[in-house]
């Protein structure tokens, strides 16, 4: 398995488990900084580094009237403050080739959203940025289809690629997780992440927005750790019922630390060594 260095993280290193966490979207500067501060405190107590994630724009909302975020310029300014204040790596998504360059000036990882995972120009631009590229597996793709996407990014000379599972379309307004996808995608020599929060989303299930079954986040994440996934992706919020985006499939921040402790214990029990960074 290829190991990708990122600060004091070694993504994909044996015996490690890395975490990506943050709110779905930047709701305000104060809210993003507040969430980042609490997450930084949690992971410091656990002795685990983490990657902060948040979107400056949610371009694929169900409704025209859904909250999308502060936009590229204002959103990146907030993410820069998070990075400088708390010293954490940043992950954010890009939806268009024109966003790649400015986003790469702030973010350590550029994320290609699931709905855009086959967009060749976007994958190539992300690869050429020199940043780590996280490609979310489209809800319409088999795990072995990811080889084509990986080859697109690698064609730019960038081999720092993460692949993220976030569920497969299962009928209308529903997703299902095929746990075979983790070992299949790891054969591509890329660290594999499980997005436990988007995997319980019910796309468009609330009519003008997506619904979700947050009660299933924890059991699915526990299973993924036991299966040997390299990283976990969580959307967390201090009040999911009032979140401006994806609240029904977000983890409540007050339950997060104890949950992460359980995942670390599962990793140690299932794989024979604690997930401490070398």
Backbone as numpy.savetxt, mean C-alpha at the origin, in Angstrom:
# Nx Ny Nz CAx CAy CAz Cx Cy Cz
15.08 -14.21 -3.50 14.24 -13.02 -3.50 15.12 -11.77 -3.50
14.85 -10.87 -4.42 15.60 -9.62 -4.50 15.25 -8.75 -3.29
16.27 -8.23 -2.61 16.08 -7.32 -1.49 16.25 -5.89 -1.97
15.31 -5.03 -1.58 15.33 -3.63 -2.01 15.64 -2.75 -0.80
16.80 -2.09 -0.79 17.12 -1.20 0.34 16.27 0.08 0.28
15.80 0.50 1.45 15.06 1.76 1.58 15.32 2.30 2.98
16.30 3.18 3.10 16.66 3.67 4.43 17.08 2.51 5.31
16.47 2.40 6.50 16.80 1.28 7.38 15.91 0.07 7.16
15.17 0.08 6.06 14.37 -1.07 5.65 15.11 -1.86 4.59
14.86 -3.17 4.57 15.35 -4.03 3.51 14.15 -4.82 3.01
13.47 -4.26 2.01 12.22 -4.83 1.55 12.46 -6.19 0.90
11.81 -7.21 1.43 11.96 -8.55 0.88 13.07 -9.36 1.51
13.78 -8.81 2.50 14.86 -9.55 3.15 14.28 -10.71 3.97
14.97 -11.85 3.99 14.48 -13.00 4.76 14.27 -12.64 6.23
13.20 -13.15 6.79 12.94 -12.93 8.21 12.39 -11.57 8.55
12.03 -10.76 7.53 11.51 -9.42 7.80 10.08 -9.28 7.30
9.40 -8.31 7.85 8.05 -7.98 7.45 7.94 -6.46 7.50
7.66 -5.84 6.37 7.57 -4.38 6.39 6.11 -3.93 6.28
5.88 -2.70 6.73 4.52 -2.18 6.84 4.37 -0.87 6.08
3.27 -0.76 5.37 2.87 0.47 4.69 1.55 0.88 5.32
1.47 2.09 5.84 0.25 2.47 6.55 0.02 3.97 6.48
-1.26 4.34 6.51 -1.63 5.75 6.50 -3.07 5.90 6.03
-3.58 7.11 6.01 -4.96 7.34 5.57 -5.08 7.18 4.06
-6.27 6.84 3.61 -6.52 6.67 2.18 -6.12 7.91 1.40
-6.55 9.06 1.89 -6.33 10.32 1.19 -5.95 11.39 2.20
-5.23 12.40 1.76 -4.92 13.54 2.63 -6.20 14.35 2.80
-6.76 14.33 4.00 -7.99 15.07 4.27 -7.69 16.52 4.61
-6.56 16.73 5.29 -6.07 18.06 5.60 -4.63 17.89 6.06
-3.88 18.98 6.09 -2.49 18.88 6.56 -2.43 18.42 8.00
-3.27 19.00 8.85 -3.23 18.66 10.27 -3.61 17.20 10.50
-4.57 16.71 9.75 -5.00 15.32 9.92 -3.90 14.36 9.49
-3.28 14.62 8.34 -2.21 13.74 7.85 -1.04 13.73 8.82
-0.65 14.90 9.33 0.47 14.97 10.27 0.13 14.27 11.58
-1.13 14.40 11.99 -1.55 13.74 13.22 -1.52 12.23 13.11
-2.01 11.70 12.00 -1.97 10.26 11.78 -0.53 9.78 11.70
0.30 10.51 10.95 1.71 10.13 10.80 2.41 10.11 12.15
2.12 11.09 13.01 2.75 11.13 14.33 2.37 9.92 15.16
1.10 9.56 15.13 0.66 8.41 15.91 1.25 7.11 15.37
1.30 6.98 14.05 1.90 5.78 13.47 3.38 5.69 13.78
4.07 6.82 13.69 5.50 6.83 14.01 5.74 6.38 15.44
4.87 6.82 16.36 4.99 6.41 17.75 4.75 4.92 17.93
3.74 4.40 17.24 3.42 2.97 17.34 4.59 2.13 16.86
5.11 2.44 15.69 6.17 1.61 15.13 7.49 1.81 15.88
7.69 2.97 16.48 8.88 3.16 17.32 8.82 2.27 18.54
7.63 2.17 19.16 7.48 1.31 20.32 7.68 -0.16 19.96
7.32 -0.52 18.73 7.45 -1.90 18.27 8.85 -2.19 17.73
9.66 -1.14 17.58 10.99 -1.33 17.02 10.95 -1.69 15.55
9.92 -1.21 14.84 9.75 -1.54 13.44 9.66 -0.26 12.60
10.45 -0.15 11.56 10.28 0.98 10.64 9.02 0.78 9.81
8.51 1.87 9.23 7.34 1.74 8.37 7.39 2.78 7.28
6.50 2.62 6.32 6.37 3.53 5.18 5.02 4.21 5.29
5.02 5.53 5.26 3.77 6.28 5.34 3.15 6.41 3.96
1.85 6.15 3.85 1.17 6.29 2.57 -0.06 7.17 2.70
-0.29 7.96 1.69 -1.52 8.74 1.57 -1.57 9.27 0.15
-2.77 9.48 -0.35 -2.95 9.97 -1.72 -3.24 11.46 -1.72
-2.67 12.16 -2.68 -3.00 13.57 -2.87 -4.22 13.75 -3.75
-4.56 12.68 -4.49 -5.74 12.72 -5.37 -6.26 11.31 -5.55
-7.54 11.11 -5.34 -8.17 9.82 -5.62 -8.96 9.98 -6.91
-8.32 9.63 -8.00 -8.88 9.93 -9.32 -9.92 8.94 -9.80
-10.10 7.82 -9.08 -11.03 6.79 -9.56 -12.23 6.60 -8.63
-12.71 7.69 -8.07 -13.85 7.61 -7.17 -15.12 7.21 -7.92
-16.05 6.59 -7.20 -17.30 6.14 -7.81 -18.14 7.29 -8.35
-18.23 8.36 -7.57 -19.09 9.49 -7.92 -18.28 10.73 -8.25
-18.83 11.55 -9.12 -18.22 12.83 -9.46 -18.08 13.72 -8.23
-18.96 13.52 -7.25 -19.00 14.38 -6.07 -18.18 13.84 -4.89
-17.51 12.70 -5.07 -16.71 12.13 -3.99 -15.47 12.98 -3.72
-15.05 13.02 -2.48 -13.85 13.77 -2.10 -12.63 13.14 -2.73
-11.78 13.94 -3.37 -10.62 13.42 -4.07 -9.31 13.77 -3.40
-9.27 14.77 -2.56 -8.02 15.16 -1.93 -7.61 16.56 -2.32
-6.48 17.03 -1.81 -6.07 18.42 -2.02 -5.44 18.69 -3.39
-5.13 17.64 -4.14 -4.49 17.82 -5.43 -2.98 17.64 -5.35
-2.35 17.63 -6.51 -0.93 17.30 -6.62 -0.02 18.24 -5.82
-0.09 19.52 -6.08 0.86 20.46 -5.48 0.69 20.55 -3.97
-0.54 20.79 -3.51 -0.78 20.91 -2.07 -0.55 19.58 -1.36
-0.94 18.48 -2.01 -0.78 17.18 -1.38 0.67 16.78 -1.21
1.47 17.03 -2.23 2.90 16.71 -2.12 3.59 17.57 -1.07
3.12 18.80 -0.89 3.68 19.66 0.15 3.43 19.05 1.53
2.24 18.47 1.72 1.93 17.82 2.99 2.80 16.58 3.18
2.95 15.78 2.14 3.76 14.57 2.25 5.23 14.91 2.52
5.70 16.00 1.96 7.07 16.44 2.23 7.23 16.78 3.72
6.22 17.44 4.31 6.28 17.77 5.72 6.29 16.51 6.59
5.49 15.51 6.20 5.48 14.24 6.94 6.88 13.63 6.91
7.46 13.60 5.73 8.78 12.99 5.55 9.84 13.71 6.38
9.84 15.02 6.34 10.85 15.81 7.04 10.65 15.77 8.55
9.40 15.81 9.00 9.13 15.89 10.43 9.36 14.55 11.13
8.99 13.45 10.47 9.05 12.16 11.14 10.11 11.22 10.57
10.79 11.64 9.51 11.88 10.85 8.96 11.47 9.50 8.42
10.27 9.43 7.84 9.77 8.15 7.32 9.72 8.19 5.80
9.91 7.05 5.16 9.73 6.98 3.71 8.27 7.23 3.34
8.05 7.71 2.13 6.71 8.07 1.66 6.33 7.24 0.44
5.09 6.76 0.44 4.50 6.11 -0.73 3.26 6.90 -1.13
3.13 7.18 -2.40 1.91 7.79 -2.92 1.67 7.30 -4.33
0.44 7.40 -4.79 0.10 6.87 -6.11 0.13 7.96 -7.17
0.40 7.53 -8.39 0.39 8.42 -9.55 -0.63 7.89 -10.54
-1.36 8.81 -11.18 -2.43 8.40 -12.08 -2.18 8.78 -13.52
-1.15 9.58 -13.73 -0.87 10.10 -15.06 0.63 10.33 -15.19
1.15 10.17 -16.41 2.58 10.35 -16.63 3.06 11.72 -16.13
2.23 12.74 -16.28 2.63 14.10 -15.88 2.84 14.22 -14.38
2.28 13.31 -13.58 2.43 13.38 -12.12 3.71 12.72 -11.62
4.33 11.91 -12.46 5.44 11.08 -12.01 6.63 11.92 -11.53
7.06 12.86 -12.32 8.25 13.65 -11.96 8.07 14.41 -10.65
7.00 15.21 -10.48 6.86 15.92 -9.20 6.66 14.97 -8.02
5.94 13.88 -8.22 5.73 12.94 -7.12 7.05 12.28 -6.71
7.90 11.99 -7.70 9.18 11.34 -7.42 10.12 12.23 -6.65
9.90 13.55 -6.68 10.74 14.47 -5.92 10.47 14.39 -4.42
9.32 13.82 -4.06 8.94 13.72 -2.65 8.87 12.26 -2.19
8.22 11.42 -2.98 7.94 10.05 -2.58 9.13 9.13 -2.83
9.32 8.17 -1.94 10.34 7.14 -2.10 9.81 5.97 -2.93
8.49 5.79 -2.90 7.85 4.72 -3.66 6.69 5.32 -4.43
6.68 5.08 -5.73 5.56 5.49 -6.58 4.65 4.28 -6.79
3.38 4.47 -6.53 2.42 3.38 -6.64 1.57 3.53 -7.88
1.52 2.47 -8.67 0.64 2.43 -9.84 -0.66 1.75 -9.39
-1.79 2.46 -9.41 -3.04 1.90 -8.91 -3.49 0.67 -9.70
-4.30 -0.15 -9.04 -4.75 -1.40 -9.65 -5.46 -1.17 -10.98
-6.35 -0.17 -11.03 -7.09 0.08 -12.26 -6.18 0.51 -13.41
-4.98 0.98 -13.09 -4.05 1.48 -14.11 -2.85 0.57 -14.29
-2.91 -0.64 -13.75 -1.73 -1.50 -13.68 -1.24 -1.98 -15.04
-2.05 -1.86 -16.08 -1.60 -2.27 -17.41 -1.25 -1.09 -18.31
-1.28 0.12 -17.76 -1.01 1.32 -18.55 0.49 1.44 -18.82
0.88 1.07 -20.02 2.30 0.97 -20.35 3.06 2.27 -20.11
2.53 3.38 -20.60 3.25 4.65 -20.46 3.46 5.03 -19.00
2.47 4.76 -18.17 2.58 5.08 -16.76 3.63 4.19 -16.08
3.63 2.91 -16.39 4.62 1.99 -15.83 6.04 2.38 -16.26
6.20 2.75 -17.51 7.52 3.14 -18.00 7.99 4.43 -17.34
7.09 5.39 -17.20 7.46 6.66 -16.56 7.84 6.43 -15.11
7.08 5.60 -14.41 7.40 5.30 -13.01 8.76 4.61 -12.91
9.02 3.67 -13.81 10.30 2.99 -13.81 11.45 3.94 -14.06
11.29 4.85 -15.00 12.36 5.80 -15.34 12.60 6.82 -14.25
11.67 6.97 -13.33 11.84 7.94 -12.23 13.00 7.56 -11.32
13.35 6.28 -11.30 14.39 5.81 -10.41 13.90 5.46 -9.02
12.65 5.76 -8.75 12.08 5.43 -7.44 11.65 3.96 -7.42
11.46 3.43 -6.22 10.85 2.12 -6.10 9.44 2.21 -6.68
9.01 1.18 -7.41 7.69 1.18 -8.02 6.85 0.07 -7.40
5.73 0.45 -6.83 4.77 -0.52 -6.30 3.62 -0.64 -7.28
3.48 -1.82 -7.88 2.39 -2.05 -8.83 1.31 -2.86 -8.13
0.13 -2.28 -8.01 -0.99 -3.02 -7.45 -1.60 -3.91 -8.53
-1.81 -5.16 -8.20 -2.39 -6.10 -9.16 -3.84 -5.73 -9.44
-4.14 -5.52 -10.71 -5.50 -5.17 -11.07 -6.49 -6.22 -10.62
-7.69 -5.77 -10.27 -8.74 -6.69 -9.83 -9.15 -7.67 -10.93
-8.67 -7.43 -12.11 -9.03 -8.22 -13.29 -7.86 -9.08 -13.78
-6.76 -9.12 -13.02 -5.56 -9.82 -13.46 -5.29 -11.07 -12.61
-4.82 -12.11 -13.28 -4.32 -13.30 -12.58 -2.91 -12.99 -12.07
-2.46 -13.66 -11.02 -1.13 -13.36 -10.49 -0.01 -13.56 -11.50
-0.13 -14.55 -12.38 0.92 -14.78 -13.37 0.93 -13.70 -14.45
-0.17 -12.95 -14.59 -0.19 -11.84 -15.55 0.75 -10.71 -15.13
1.14 -10.69 -13.87 2.00 -9.61 -13.39 3.39 -9.65 -14.02
3.76 -10.78 -14.61 5.06 -10.88 -15.27 5.19 -9.83 -16.37
4.12 -9.60 -17.11 4.17 -8.62 -18.19 4.38 -7.21 -17.65
3.74 -6.90 -16.53 3.87 -5.57 -15.93 5.27 -5.37 -15.37
5.79 -6.41 -14.73 7.16 -6.34 -14.19 8.16 -6.12 -15.32
7.97 -6.81 -16.42 8.89 -6.66 -17.55 8.84 -5.25 -18.14
7.68 -4.62 -18.11 7.59 -3.24 -18.59 8.46 -2.31 -17.74
8.33 -2.44 -16.42 9.12 -1.58 -15.54 10.60 -1.91 -15.66
10.94 -3.19 -15.70 12.34 -3.59 -15.79 12.99 -3.14 -17.10
12.18 -2.95 -18.13 12.74 -2.51 -19.41 13.38 -1.13 -19.31
13.04 -0.37 -18.26 13.62 0.96 -18.06 14.96 0.90 -17.34
15.35 -0.30 -16.93 16.58 -0.46 -16.14 16.33 -0.39 -14.64
15.09 -0.23 -14.24 14.72 -0.15 -12.83 14.22 -1.52 -12.38
14.93 -2.14 -11.46 14.55 -3.46 -10.96 14.03 -3.40 -9.53
13.72 -2.19 -9.06 13.22 -2.03 -7.68 11.69 -1.98 -7.74
11.10 -3.18 -7.73 9.67 -3.33 -7.97 9.03 -4.12 -6.83
7.90 -3.62 -6.35 7.07 -4.31 -5.37 5.74 -4.64 -6.05
5.19 -5.79 -5.71 3.88 -6.18 -6.24 2.89 -6.31 -5.08
1.70 -5.77 -5.27 0.71 -5.76 -4.19 -0.58 -6.44 -4.62
-1.00 -7.39 -3.82 -2.28 -8.08 -4.00 -3.37 -7.30 -3.28
-4.49 -7.05 -3.96 -5.60 -6.33 -3.31 -6.96 -6.93 -3.68
-6.95 -8.24 -4.00 -8.21 -8.92 -4.27 -8.56 -8.96 -5.74
-9.37 -9.94 -6.09 -9.80 -10.16 -7.47 -11.32 -10.02 -7.55
-11.80 -9.41 -8.63 -13.25 -9.22 -8.79 -13.98 -10.55 -8.75
-15.00 -10.61 -7.92 -15.74 -11.86 -7.71 -17.23 -11.53 -7.81
-17.73 -11.49 -9.03 -19.11 -11.06 -9.23 -19.20 -9.55 -9.11
-20.41 -9.05 -8.95 -20.63 -7.61 -8.84 -20.33 -7.11 -7.43
-19.61 -5.98 -7.34 -19.37 -5.29 -6.07 -18.72 -6.17 -5.01
-17.85 -7.07 -5.42 -17.22 -7.95 -4.43 -15.82 -8.34 -4.89
-14.97 -8.62 -3.91 -13.61 -9.07 -4.19 -13.34 -10.33 -3.37
-12.43 -11.15 -3.87 -11.98 -12.32 -3.13 -10.47 -12.39 -3.23
-9.81 -12.88 -2.18 -8.36 -13.01 -2.16 -7.98 -14.46 -2.42
-7.15 -14.67 -3.43 -6.60 -15.99 -3.72 -5.19 -16.02 -3.14
-5.01 -16.76 -2.07 -3.72 -16.75 -1.37 -2.62 -17.45 -2.17
-2.97 -18.13 -3.24 -1.94 -18.68 -4.12 -1.16 -17.57 -4.82
-1.75 -16.38 -4.88 -1.10 -15.29 -5.62 0.23 -14.87 -4.98
0.38 -15.05 -3.67 1.61 -14.62 -3.00 2.83 -15.41 -3.49
2.82 -16.74 -3.40 3.99 -17.47 -3.90 4.15 -17.36 -5.41
3.05 -17.24 -6.14 3.16 -17.11 -7.60 3.87 -15.81 -7.96
3.47 -14.69 -7.35 4.09 -13.42 -7.68 5.52 -13.32 -7.15
5.83 -14.00 -6.05 7.19 -13.96 -5.52 8.17 -14.64 -6.48
7.68 -15.51 -7.36 8.55 -16.14 -8.35 9.11 -15.12 -9.34
8.52 -13.93 -9.37 9.00 -12.88 -10.26 10.16 -12.11 -9.63
10.63 -12.58 -8.49 11.77 -12.00 -7.77 11.48 -10.57 -7.33
10.25 -10.36 -6.87 9.82 -9.06 -6.34 9.22 -9.28 -4.96
9.49 -8.39 -4.00 8.77 -8.46 -2.73 7.27 -8.32 -2.98
6.48 -9.09 -2.25 5.03 -9.10 -2.43 4.35 -8.57 -1.17
3.42 -7.66 -1.39 2.68 -7.00 -0.31 1.22 -7.41 -0.37
0.60 -7.54 0.78 -0.84 -7.77 0.83 -1.54 -6.52 1.32
-2.40 -5.96 0.50 -3.22 -4.81 0.87 -4.48 -5.35 1.54
-4.42 -5.46 2.85 -5.50 -6.10 3.60 -6.74 -5.24 3.68
-6.63 -3.94 3.48 -7.80 -3.07 3.61 -8.57 -2.95 2.30
-7.88 -2.74 1.19 -8.60 -2.68 -0.09 -9.17 -4.04 -0.49
-8.59 -5.11 0.04 -9.07 -6.45 -0.31 -10.45 -6.75 0.27
-10.88 -5.97 1.26 -12.22 -6.17 1.81 -13.18 -5.10 1.31
-12.73 -4.32 0.35 -13.59 -3.29 -0.25 -14.71 -3.94 -1.05
-15.84 -3.26 -1.11 -16.96 -3.67 -1.98 -17.08 -2.57 -3.03
-16.37 -2.72 -4.17 -16.30 -1.63 -5.16 -17.68 -1.18 -5.64
-17.97 0.10 -5.44 -19.26 0.64 -5.83 -20.43 0.09 -5.04
-20.12 -0.63 -3.96 -21.17 -1.34 -3.22 -22.12 -0.45 -2.45
-21.77 0.82 -2.29 -22.65 1.74 -1.56 -23.35 2.71 -2.52
-23.39 2.33 -3.78 -24.08 3.17 -4.76 -23.17 4.26 -5.29
-23.08 5.38 -4.60 -22.24 6.50 -5.02 -20.83 6.40 -4.46
-20.53 5.33 -3.73 -19.20 5.12 -3.17 -19.00 3.63 -2.94
-17.78 3.25 -2.59 -17.49 1.85 -2.31 -17.81 1.53 -0.85
-18.29 0.32 -0.63 -18.49 -0.16 0.72 -17.30 -0.98 1.15
-17.46 -1.72 2.25 -16.36 -2.54 2.72 -16.75 -3.37 3.91
-16.01 -4.45 4.15 -16.23 -5.32 5.29 -14.98 -5.31 6.17
-14.84 -4.27 6.96 -13.62 -4.09 7.75 -13.40 -5.23 8.75
-14.46 -5.94 9.12 -14.31 -7.03 10.08 -13.41 -8.14 9.56
-13.21 -8.20 8.24 -12.39 -9.26 7.66 -10.93 -8.87 7.47
-10.57 -7.61 7.77 -9.19 -7.17 7.57 -8.22 -8.00 8.40
-8.51 -8.14 9.67 -7.55 -8.81 10.54 -7.36 -10.29 10.20
-8.42 -11.08 10.00 -8.17 -12.48 9.66 -7.44 -12.67 8.35
-7.73 -11.84 7.35 -7.02 -11.97 6.08 -5.55 -11.61 6.23
-5.26 -10.56 6.99 -3.87 -10.17 7.20 -3.10 -11.24 7.97
-3.74 -11.84 8.97 -3.07 -12.91 9.71 -2.74 -14.08 8.79
-3.66 -14.43 7.91 -3.42 -15.52 6.97 -2.29 -15.19 6.01
-2.23 -13.94 5.56 -1.18 -13.53 4.63 0.20 -13.63 5.27
0.30 -13.23 6.53 1.58 -13.32 7.23 2.00 -14.78 7.35
1.07 -15.64 7.69 1.38 -17.07 7.80 1.82 -17.64 6.47
1.30 -17.09 5.37 1.68 -17.55 4.04 3.05 -17.06 3.60
3.63 -16.13 4.32 4.97 -15.67 4.00 5.05 -14.42 3.17
4.02 -13.58 3.21 4.05 -12.32 2.48 5.19 -11.44 3.02
5.74 -10.58 2.17 6.88 -9.75 2.57 6.47 -8.47 3.28
5.31 -7.93 2.92 4.88 -6.67 3.50 3.36 -6.61 3.60
2.89 -5.68 4.40 1.45 -5.48 4.58 1.11 -4.00 4.39
-0.02 -3.76 3.77 -0.49 -2.42 3.43 -1.82 -2.20 4.15
-1.90 -1.13 4.93 -3.13 -0.84 5.67 -3.52 0.62 5.51
-4.78 0.85 5.27 -5.32 2.19 5.41 -5.87 2.30 6.82
-5.39 3.31 7.54 -5.81 3.50 8.93 -6.36 4.91 9.11
-7.29 5.02 10.04 -7.95 6.31 10.27 -8.31 6.40 11.73
-8.30 7.61 12.27 -8.64 7.79 13.68 -10.14 7.71 13.93
-10.94 7.84 12.88 -12.39 7.70 13.00 -12.94 7.23 11.65
-12.86 5.92 11.37 -13.25 5.41 10.05 -14.66 5.80 9.61
-15.58 5.92 10.55 -16.95 6.26 10.19 -17.08 7.67 9.62
-16.07 8.51 9.88 -16.09 9.89 9.39 -15.04 10.14 8.31
-14.35 9.08 7.88 -13.31 9.24 6.86 -13.92 9.75 5.56
-13.19 10.59 4.86 -13.68 11.17 3.61 -13.50 10.24 2.43
-12.80 9.12 2.65 -12.56 8.16 1.58 -12.28 6.79 2.19
-12.96 5.77 1.72 -12.71 4.37 2.08 -12.82 4.07 3.57
-13.65 4.80 4.28 -13.86 4.52 5.69 -14.34 3.11 5.98
-15.27 2.53 5.16 -15.78 1.19 5.46 -14.73 0.09 5.40
-13.59 0.35 4.76 -12.54 -0.68 4.73 -11.22 -0.17 5.32
-11.34 0.70 6.33 -10.15 1.21 7.02 -10.05 0.62 8.41
-8.83 0.46 8.89 -8.60 0.02 10.26 -8.68 1.21 11.21
-9.27 0.99 12.37 -9.33 2.04 13.38 -7.96 2.14 14.05
-7.41 3.34 14.10 -6.07 3.57 14.63 -5.94 3.08 16.07
-7.00 3.15 16.84 -6.89 2.76 18.25 -6.62 1.27 18.42
-6.95 0.47 17.42 -6.73 -0.98 17.50 -5.45 -1.41 16.79
-4.73 -0.47 16.20 -3.67 -0.82 15.27 -2.45 -1.43 15.94
-1.99 -0.84 17.05 -0.75 -1.32 17.67 -0.87 -2.76 18.13
-1.95 -3.09 18.81 -2.11 -4.46 19.29 -2.20 -5.44 18.12
-2.85 -5.02 17.06 -2.96 -5.87 15.87 -1.59 -6.14 15.26
-0.75 -5.12 15.14 0.58 -5.30 14.58 1.41 -6.23 15.46
1.27 -6.12 16.77 1.98 -7.03 17.68 1.59 -8.48 17.39
0.32 -8.72 17.14 -0.13 -10.08 16.84 0.46 -10.57 15.53
0.53 -9.70 14.54 1.09 -10.09 13.24 2.57 -10.44 13.37
3.30 -9.67 14.17 4.72 -9.97 14.38 4.89 -11.32 15.08
4.01 -11.62 16.01 4.07 -12.91 16.70 3.77 -14.05 15.73
2.80 -13.84 14.85 2.47 -14.87 13.85 3.66 -15.10 12.92
4.30 -14.02 12.52 5.47 -14.16 11.65 6.55 -14.99 12.32
6.81 -14.71 13.58 7.84 -15.45 14.29 7.46 -16.92 14.43
6.20 -17.20 14.77 5.76 -18.57 14.96 5.75 -19.36 13.65
5.33 -18.71 12.57 5.17 -19.42 11.31 6.47 -19.60 10.55
7.42 -18.70 10.77 8.61 -18.71 9.93 9.92 -18.82 10.71
9.80 -19.00 12.01 10.97 -19.40 12.78 11.92 -18.33 13.23
11.64 -17.06 12.87 12.50 -15.99 13.34 11.72 -14.70 13.41
12.08 -13.85 14.35 11.39 -12.59 14.50 11.74 -11.66 13.35
10.78 -10.84 12.92 11.00 -9.97 11.77 11.73 -8.68 12.12
12.95 -8.80 12.66 13.73 -7.61 12.98 14.65 -7.29 11.83
14.81 -6.01 11.57 15.68 -5.58 10.48 17.14 -5.90 10.82
17.92 -6.35 9.83 19.33 -6.62 10.08 20.11 -5.35 10.34
